[in-house]
Amino acid sequence: MAEVRARVDLKVGSKSHIDAEILSFHGLKTDKEHIALIFKQADTQDIPLVRMHSECLTGDVFHSSRCDCGEQLDETIELMGKKGGIILYLRQEGRGIGLYNKIDAYKLQSAGMNTYEANNHLGFGDDLRDFTEAAEMLKALGIEKVRLITNNPKKIRELQQHGIELVESLNTSAHIKDGNESYLKAKVSHGKHDLDL
């Protein structure tokens, strides 16, 4: 059973200007070091805004042209800085295949495959992420109902399967840029993501 290990105040966002807390956890079954960012106004929400964001080094840190992950994270941080909420930052790089395999998949995408075809060609499923521990983290925070920020129906299904009630689902914006349009189209057509392209 997951429990909070440590809570530390910090400021986050592109200008390190938004008050938040970072939380670590005991009791997660994998050895992944997932964290939660809790924005100060979350305490005033009966049903908090929550985003489960899977780690994407290339997008989150380097703002790669190949995805929209960094833009989704920045959008969520700005929103939660104003309205409150919780980001569960999950160490599941490349939809669960890892960083090096993701870079191998990028090479295949450069040769014409979409993101799902590339993962399949490497011997992986479409999406290996597991959101069980995200539900455990929420329960460790005493949260059983959420307003979820996501475009991905898999996240909704898995949270509900693990006993978290979804009260509302909110989309992020479609962050189209030079280099990621085919990636976004594959997310919509193959992954059934709810994106307005």
C-alpha positions, 0 to 999 in steps of 0.5 A, a space after each residue: 500500500 502506497 504512503 507519502 514518504 516526503 513532502 517538500 515546498 518548491 516553485 515550478 513552471 518555466 520561470 520557477 514562479 508557481 508554488 507547489 509541493 513535491 511528494 515522494 512515496 513508499 510502498 509502490 510495487 515497482 522500483 519506479 520513482 513516481 512523484 506527485 506535484 501538488 499545487 497550493 490551491 488543490 486544498 480548496 477543491 472538493 474534487 481535485 484536478 488531476 493529470 497523470 503525466 508520463 515522463 518524456 525526456 525528449 519532450 518535457 526537457 528538450 521540447 522535442 518537435 516529435 511530440 506534444 508532451 512538454 507543451 501538455 505539461 507546461 499547459 497543465 502547470 500553468 492551469 494548476 498554478 491558477 486553479 490548483 490540482 495534482 500532477 502525477 509524474 510517472 516514470 514510464 518513458 516512451 509509453 513504457 518502452 524506455 528511453 533508448 527503445 523510444 529513440 530506436 522507435 524515432 528512427 523507424 518513424 523517420 523511415 515512415 512508420 507511425 509511433 504505434 507501428 514503430 513500437 510494434 516493430 520493436 516487439 512492444 505493444 501499443 502502450 505498455 504503461 500501467 496506471 495502477 500506481 497512479 491510483 495508489 498514489 491518489 489513494 495515499 493522498 485520500 483522493 477517490 474522486 478526480 477531474 482528470 485532465 487527459 486526452 487518453 481513454 486508457 488513463 480513464 479506464 485504468 483509473 476507474 478499474 482501480 477504484 478512482 471515480 472520474 467526475 469529469 474529463 478535461 482535454 489539453 489543447 492540441 499542440 501542433 508544431 512542425 514535426 509532430 502532426 503525424 504523431 498526433 494523427 496516429 494518437 487520434 486514429 490508433 490510440 483513440 485520443 480525444 484531440 481536436 486537430 
